[in-house]
Amino acid sequence: MFTGIIETLGKVADIKKDRDNIHITVDSTISNELKIDQSVSHNGICLTVVAINNSLYTVTAIAETIQKTNIAEWKVGDIINLERGMKLGDRLDGHLVQGHVDQTGNCITIEEANGSWNYTFEYDEKLSNITIEKGSITVNGVSLTVVNSKKNQFGVSIIPYTFENTNFKNFTVGTKINLEFDVIGKYVSRLYKNE
């Protein structure tokens, strides 16, 4: 489990295909604190550390992860949001995040708003995921509050700290992002779907 509060950024150092899998090596300031078999959120994708070498560590993505996320589009040099799993007893500053990406979406607008930034994202409504006004959403691993919730799109507002300390500053219109919908929202949407 994660909180959606990004701990640090990492840089993709190497990508290797291995049959249906992708091995991704990340350069990060937290590498020396990691251990083999530890779960780390990478742009909201929970991946297991399989190797560590100084400031570099490697994770492996399997076919299902590749299909449901934007990981296949990552390139060497890309900046990714990182968060280690939460510890029981720690303060929950974001919301409960599983690290299981539900689907991808696309950035459709970016607006600087006199010191903050407003982003609008759209997603495929056929998967029956919903957002709830003032509810929680995870975008590339970042816990955010939904504004302007619509059938297949929603907005978020980003404070300067989040803009500077996540990869939101690298988004452009058309950027493909990972989405994890709020666990409570997912439960409610399934209840209504089954009525």
BELFENTA-V649016 format. One line per field, one symbol per residue. phi: phi as a letter, one per 30 degrees, with the letter a starting at -180 (. if undefined). psi: psi as a letter, one per 20 degrees, with the letter a starting at -180 (. if undefined). burial: # if it has 16 or more other C-alpha atoms within 10 Angstrom, else .. Layout:
BEGIN
phi=???
psi=???
burial=???
END
This chain:
BEGIN
phi=.bcicddacbbdcabbdbhdcbcccccadcedcdbeiddbdchicdbcdcabbhdcbbbbcceddddcbcddcdbejdcbdbbdedcejddcdcbdbdicddacbbdcbbbdbhjbbccbbbbddddidbcbeidcbcchicdbcdbhdbebaacbccdeddedcbdedcdbejedbcbbdeedddddddddddd
psi=qrijopgrqrpohqppqndirppppppqiigiirqpjqpppokiooqppiqpndjqqqrpprggghhiajhiiqqpiqpqpqpqqqqpiqpnhdrophjnphrraqphqpppmliappqpqqroiijkqqqppjaqqpokipprppqlpagkrrrqpprhggghjrjhiiqrpippqppoqpgghggghhghhi.
burial=######..#####.#......#######.##.......##############...######...#..####.......########.......###############.#......#.#####.....####..#############.#..#######...#...###.......#######..##.........
END
